[in-house]
Amino acid sequence: MEAHFTGRIQFAKIALMKRNMLQVLYISAMQFLEPLGPVQTYTVIIREAKKLVAFDEGVIYVEQKGRLQNVYSSNPKDKSTPQKKGAYLAFAKKKVITLSKQEVASLHPGLYSQGIISMLFIPLMYKNKAIGVLSLRSSSQQEIYTKDDIAVLHIFSSLVSLAIRKMQLNYESKRALSMRDQFISLAAHELRTPLTSIHGYLQLLEKKIPQTDTTKTKWVKEMAKETMKLRSLVTSLLEVHSIERGKQLYSFSHVSIAVIVKKAIEYTTLLYPQHQIVFENTLGEDVSIIADEQKLEQAVTSILDNAAKFSNTEDILRISLAKPKNKKKYIQLIISDQGKGIREFDLPNIFEGFYKGDNNQSAGMGLGLLLAKHIIEKHHGSISLTSKQGRGTSVTILLPIA
C-alpha cells in the first residue's frame, strides 16, 4: 500500500514537472512571436533555455556561407570557434551531441581550463535543413545531460529555429525594401533632369513649327503629353520616397480651394483632352483653406488622373465643391467618374502604395491614391472612396476651412 502511494506521488511529480515544462515552452513561443532584432532574439533564446535545463554558458552558431559563425555567446569574453567534433558534428549529423568531462578536456582544452566540464550541441533545424547549432556549457554538471533534458531541448530547438529564421527573413525583407527605395530614389533623381530638358525643348519646338503643319504639331503635342506623364511619375516616386523617410516638407498658407481645383482640371485636360470635366462649385471663389497649394493640387490631380485613366473617353468626369451637411467647419470635394469601377475585393487595399489589383493593366505604378491620402491627412482632412464595378468610382475629400 505504501509503495503504491509512493508511486502515485512520484507520478504526480513527473506530471507536474512536464506541465511546468510545457508552460515554459509556451511562454518562450509567445516571446519569439515578437518582432525582435538579432541580439534580442539570441538573448531571449539563451534566457529561455536556462529555464529548461541547467548550464553556465550558452552559444549560438548560425550557418553563413557554408560555415558556422559564433553569432552570440552569453559570455562576452568568449571568442571560441566551432570545432569539428562538437558544433560541426551536430550540424552535419543533424543530431544532439554531448561531451563528457574527459571529452571536453581532450577536444576543448581551452574551455576545460576555464572550468567547463560538460557540453551539449543541439542542431537547429528548419524544413529538414540545419541552419545552426545551440551549444550549452556547464561547469557544475559532471554527468551528461539526461534523456528528459535532451527531449525538452529538442522541442525548444524547433522554436529557436523558427525564431532565428523569422528574424533572418525580416532582415532580408527590410534590406530588399531599402535597396528598392534607394534604386527608386536614384532613378527618379537621374530621370528628372533630362525630362525637364526634353520638355523645354519640346515647348520650343512647338513654337517653331507652323500651325498649318497639323501632323508635326500633333506629334510634338503627343510627345509633350507623354513627357508630362513621365515627369508626374518621377515626381510621385520622389514624393513616396520622401514620405517613407519622413522628410516630406510642407509650406502652408491661405489658398483658394477653387483655384487649386481649377489648376488640377487644366493639367488633367492637357493629358486627357478627350475627356469632358464638369466642375460644380457652390462655395464660390472666396472660400480659403490653410494648405500647401502645390501638394494639394498634386493630390487632386492624382485623383483626377485615376478617374480619367479608368474611364471611357465619352464618360464625363464630375467635380463638386460644397459644404457637407453635418460638418460646418469643413469643405467637401467629390471627384466621380463613370468608369469601370473597382472590385470589392480590392477596395481595402486601394490606398496602399504600388497596389493596382490583379486585373488592372493600366499605366502607372499605383501611387496616386497613396500620395493623395498622405497629403490630405497632412492637411488635417480625410479621404474616402466608394466604387462599384461597371458603375464608376467616387472619391470624397473633407478639408477644414481656414
Buried (B, 14 or more C-beta within 10 A) or exposed (E): EEEEEEEEEEEEEEEEEEEEBEEBBEEBBEBBEEEBEBEEBBBBBBEBBBBBBEBBBBBBBBBEEEEBBBBBBBBEEBEBEBBEBBBBBBBEEEEBBBBBBEBBBEBBEEBBEBEBBBBBBBBBBBEEEBBBBBBBBBBEBEEBBEEEBBEBBBBBBBBBBBBBBBBBEBEEEEEEEEEEBEEBBEEBEEBBEEBEEBBEEBEEBBEEBEEEEEEBBEEBBEBBBEBBBBBBBBBBBBBBBBBBEEEBEEEBEEBBBBEBBBBBBEBBBEBBEEBEBEBEBEBEEEBBBBBBBEBBBBBBBBBBBBBBBBBEEEBEBBBBBEBEEEEEEBBBBBBBBBBBBBBEEBBEEBBEBEBBBEEBEEEBBBBBBBBBBBBBEBBEBBBEBEBEBEEBBBBBBBBBBB
